[in-house]
Amino acid sequence: MARRYHYYVYVVELAPEVWREPRFKKANPDYLGDKPCVYVGMTGLNPDVRFDKHKAGIQSNRFVFQYGLRLLPELYEVYNPMPYDGARDMEVELAIGLRESGYAVWQA
């Protein structure tokens, strides 16, 4: 029987007001403001369910809870689903890649 992978990476667009947060700004010193601010995470849940939990304050990242607008599936769907180790590594790689592409990124 084939093993079914159920881990996901996901990207949440954050409201531009997150840029006022000193920790967020410090994590993105080269940000030019031409692309959105985003949060990159990984989960064993469907990304839609995980986003709803963030917004409900359940095991939520503060920036997503306060500033999360919507998921950006065009930035992550191609990678999902995957095994746990793959998702853990891809979360970091995706965050690095997005930052290099001009996004301001928070990755927990």
C-alpha positions as CSV (number, residue, x, y, z in Angstrom):
1,M,0.0,0.0,0.0
2,A,1.4,3.4,-1.0
3,R,2.1,5.8,1.8
4,R,0.0,8.9,1.7
5,Y,1.8,12.2,2.5
6,H,-0.2,14.7,4.5
7,Y,2.2,17.6,5.3
8,Y,2.0,21.0,3.5
9,V,3.8,24.2,3.2
10,Y,1.7,27.3,2.9
11,V,2.0,31.1,2.4
12,V,-0.2,33.8,3.9
13,E,-0.4,37.3,2.6
14,L,0.0,39.8,5.4
15,A,-1.5,43.3,5.5
16,P,1.0,46.0,4.7
17,E,0.7,47.3,8.3
18,V,2.8,44.4,9.5
19,W,5.8,46.5,8.2
20,R,5.3,48.7,11.3
21,E,6.3,45.8,13.5
22,P,10.0,46.2,14.5
23,R,10.7,42.4,14.6
24,F,9.2,42.0,11.1
25,K,11.2,44.9,9.7
26,K,14.4,43.7,11.3
27,A,13.9,40.2,9.7
28,N,13.6,41.9,6.2
29,P,16.3,44.5,6.0
30,D,16.5,44.5,2.2
31,Y,12.8,44.7,1.5
32,L,11.9,47.3,-1.2
33,G,8.2,47.2,-0.8
34,D,7.3,46.1,-4.3
35,K,5.9,42.7,-3.3
36,P,3.6,41.6,-0.5
37,C,4.6,40.8,3.1
38,V,4.0,37.1,3.7
39,Y,4.2,34.4,6.3
40,V,5.5,30.9,5.4
41,G,4.5,27.9,7.5
42,M,4.1,24.1,7.4
43,T,1.3,22.0,8.7
44,G,-0.1,18.5,8.9
45,L,-3.5,20.0,8.2
46,N,-5.1,21.3,5.0
47,P,-3.7,24.9,4.6
48,D,-7.2,26.3,4.5
49,V,-7.9,24.7,7.9
50,R,-4.6,25.9,9.3
51,F,-5.2,29.5,8.2
52,D,-8.6,29.4,9.8
53,K,-7.0,28.3,13.1
54,H,-4.4,31.1,12.9
55,K,-7.2,33.6,12.5
56,A,-9.2,32.1,15.4
57,G,-6.1,32.4,17.6
58,I,-5.6,28.6,17.9
59,Q,-1.9,27.9,17.9
60,S,-1.5,31.1,15.9
61,N,1.4,33.1,14.8
62,R,0.9,36.6,16.0
63,F,1.5,38.2,12.6
64,V,-1.0,35.9,10.9
65,F,-3.5,36.4,13.6
66,Q,-3.3,40.2,13.4
67,Y,-2.4,40.8,9.8
68,G,-3.2,37.7,7.8
69,L,-5.3,38.4,4.7
70,R,-5.5,35.3,2.7
71,L,-3.6,32.2,1.5
72,L,-1.5,32.6,-1.7
73,P,-1.8,29.0,-3.1
74,E,0.0,30.0,-6.4
75,L,3.2,30.2,-4.3
76,Y,3.0,26.8,-2.7
77,E,0.5,24.4,-4.2
78,V,3.1,22.8,-6.5
79,Y,5.0,21.4,-3.5
80,N,2.1,19.8,-1.6
81,P,1.5,17.2,-0.1
82,M,4.9,15.9,1.1
83,P,6.4,13.9,3.9
84,Y,7.2,15.6,7.2
85,D,10.9,16.0,6.6
86,G,10.3,17.4,3.2
87,A,7.8,20.0,4.5
88,R,10.1,21.0,7.3
89,D,12.9,21.6,4.8
90,M,10.7,23.2,2.1
91,E,9.3,25.7,4.6
92,V,12.8,27.1,5.1
93,E,13.7,26.9,1.4
94,L,10.4,28.6,0.3
95,A,11.0,31.4,2.8
96,I,14.5,32.0,1.5
97,G,13.4,31.9,-2.1
98,L,10.5,34.3,-1.6
99,R,12.8,36.7,0.3
100,E,15.3,36.6,-2.5
101,S,12.5,37.3,-5.0
102,G,11.6,40.5,-3.1
103,Y,8.9,39.4,-0.6
104,A,9.1,40.4,3.0
105,V,8.9,37.1,4.8
106,W,8.2,35.9,8.3
107,Q,9.0,32.2,8.8
108,A,8.5,30.6,12.2
